[in-house]
Amino acid sequence: MDVNLKGFNAFITGGSSGLGYEMAKALASHGATVAIAARGGEKLDGAREELCSKGFDVHAIAMDVRSESSVSDAAAWVEKNWGRLDMLVNNAGLGMSSVGIPRNKPVPFYEIPVPVFNSIVETNFIGYFIVSRALVPIMVRQGSGRLVNVSTSIPTMTAKGQIPYGPARAAAEAMVTIMTEELKDTGVMVNIILPGGAAYTGFNNHLPRRPGLLEPDILNEVILFLASPKSDGMYGERIIGKEFDQWLKEKGIDITA
């Protein structure tokens, strides 16, 4: 997609790898200034260095989405260094394998340790709230902005062996629906995006590649579209990366024009 994002500021949580890293690269490659946020360390620093080595304007923000003070510090950084925010992408998440539960060996809910349950819910649900609560007001005050929340498929939300990952994603999506209604008169557009299947990201890249596994750049064209003027006035959409071309056709949108 051909779009000029010079002067466009985007903040992406979970931006040091996987879907978040690829979306950051896509936006930055079209001129956007991007902040990738993740827990601090070599992984985050390495991601920034790699993107900056390509000539992109990218900043690394050490932030834990579960920590109100950490997120508040990040919001203060945005206010001080940018003064405005054009897009917030809530992407940070923990999969079942991230907390020691293999994808191919699901555990019944009554064997899930409470700390594991809490960790996933705090990241995949409460984290979306904490980050949005801190950063969305910047967009509300300026009267414009784009809030994009990464979700998962509805079957995953209710599949056997997906507690607490599925319910946490379902709760986050329900919350986003309410956010959409509360923000629709503020100039802040809210939309949901999802890959449309398992992607080769941190959730799955410990496993051998298998047929049907989506590439981590599956949402790149979607995020470019949502950052572009082509999506002006659009909110409340649930866009599936794997089905993006069909979605555009159904909406009568030509992103090549």
N, C-alpha and C positions, 0 to 999 in steps of 0.2 A: 504494500500500500504506500502510495506517494503522499506524504504529509510532512509539512514543515512545523516542527515543534520548538523552534527557537524561542526562548523566553518562557517556556512551559516548565513548571516545577512539579515533580512527582515524587511521592514518598511511598516506598514499598516495604512492607514487613515481610520477614522471611526472604530477604533479597539476596542472601549470600549463596544460594544454590537453587537447583530445580526450577520450578515454574517462575518463582520470583526473580531469580537471576536472569532468566531468559527474557522476561518481560522488561526488566530494567535495561538489558542490552538493546532490546527492540526500540524502546522509547529514546534512549540515549543516542542510538544510531541515527535517529531522525531529528536530533538537535535538542532534545529535552535535557534539563538538568535534573538528575535523579539522586535521591538519597536511598540507599539500601540499608535497611535496619535488621539487625539480628543480634543475638547474644555475642558480645565481643570476643575476639580471639583471632587466631591465624586464619581461620576459614573466611571470616568477614573481611579482614584486611587483604587477604589474597584475592578475594572476589573484586574488591575495589581496585586493587593494583592491576588486575587483568583487564578490567574495563577501561581504566584510565590509560593503559598502554595502547589502547586503540584510538586514543584521542577524545574519548568521551568525558563529559563533565559529570562525574559521579562522586558522591560522598558516602562514607561509611558511618553509620550511627549505631553505637553499641547500646542496645535496648532490649529489655525483657518485657514482652507484651503483658506479662502477668503482674508486673510491678507498676503501680500507679505513679510512684516517684520517678522511676526510670522513664516512663512514657511522658510524664510532665516535662522532664528535662529535654526530651527530644522535641516536644512541641515548642519549648522555649528556644531551642536551636533554630527551628524553622522560622519563628517570629523574628529572631535577631538577624539571621543570615539571609533569609529570603524575603521576609515581609509579606509573603503571600504563598498560597498553596493551591495548585490547580487540580491535582489528583492525589487521592489516598487509595492505595490498594492494600486491603486487609488480606494477606496471603499466608502469614505464619501459621504453621500447624504441626501437630504431632500425629503420626500414624501409629497403629497398633505395634508395628515392628520397632518403632522408636523407643518403646518402653518395654521391650523384651518379649512381645507376644508375636510369634512368627505368623505371617499371613496365611501360610498353608497348614497351620495347626491352631485353629481358633479355640479359645478358652470360654467355657460357659460363664455367664455373668456371676454366678455364685462363687467362682474361683478367682475373680478379678480383685486384686488387692485394692483397698480404698485409696492409698496414695497414688496408684496408677490411674485409677478412675479420675481422681481430682486433678492430676497433672494434665490429662488430655482435655478435660472440660475447661480448666483454667486457661489453657492455650487456645483451644479451638472455638470456644464460646465467649468466656469472660474476657479474654484478650481482645476480641473484636470490639467489645463494648468499651473497654478501657482506652484503646487506641482511638476509636471513633469519638469518644467523649472528649478527648484532649485535642484532637486535630480538626475535627469537623467545624468547631466554632470559628476557626480562622476563615474557612470558606464561607460560612454564614455571614460573617461580618463584611466580607468583600462582595457578597451577593452573587457568587458563582463558584463552581467547583464540581468535581466528579468524585464520588465515592464508589469504589468498586470492591465487591466482596467475593472472594473465591470460595466456592462451595464444592459439594460432591453430588453424585447422582442420587436420586430418590431411592432406588433399590438398595444402594449402599447404606442409606440411613436406617433401613429396617432389616438388613440382612442378618442371618444367624451368625453369631460370633463377632458382631460389630459394636458391641457395648464396650466402652462408652463412645467410640469414635463416631458412629452413625448418629446417635442421639445428640451429641454435641454439635455436629454439623447441622442437624435438623433444627435445633434450637437457635443457632446462629442465623440460619436462613429465615426463620420466623421473625427474629428480631429485626433483620434487615427489611422485611416487608413493612414492619411498623416504622422503621426509620424513613423508608421511602415516602410514606404518607406524611410524616411529620416534617419532612424537608422539601416537599414538592413545591411549596410557595416561597422558598428561600433562594432559589437559583442554583441549589446544589442537586445534581442529578445522582440517583442511586441505582445501581444495577448489579446483578449477580452473574458471575461467570464460572464455568467449570469445564474440566477437560472433556468429559464424556466417556471416561473409562480410566483404567489404571495407566498412569504415566511413569516413565522411567525417571523418577526423581528420588529424593532421599528416602521416600517411603518404600521404594522398591529396588533401588539400584544395588542392593546387596545380593539380589537374586540374578541368575542368568537371564539374559534377554529372552523373551518368548514372543511368539506371534501374537499380534494384537496389542502389544504394549505401546502406548502412545509416546511420542517424543516430548521432551520437556518444553519445547517451543510451541506446543499445540495452542497456546493462548496468545501468542505474539500478535497475530493479525487482529484478534479480538480487542486486545488492549490498545493497539494503534487506532483502531476504529473508534473506541470509546474516548480516546484522547483527542480525536480529530473533530473539526466542525461538522462532519457528516452525522455525528451523534447528538448534536445540539438539540435540547428539548426532549431527549429520550430518557425515561426513567421507568423503573419497575420491570425491566426485562431480565430474563433468565437465559443467558446465551451459552450454548454448549459448543466448545471449541471444535470438536470433531464434526459438528453439524453446522458450522458457521456459514459455509457457502450456501447451504439450503435455506438457512435462516434469512440471509440477505436476499435471496431470491423471493422468499415468501413475503418479505417486507417491501420488496420493490426498491432495494437500495443498491446502487452501483458505486462501489468504492474505487473503481478505476477511472471514473469520469473526472 
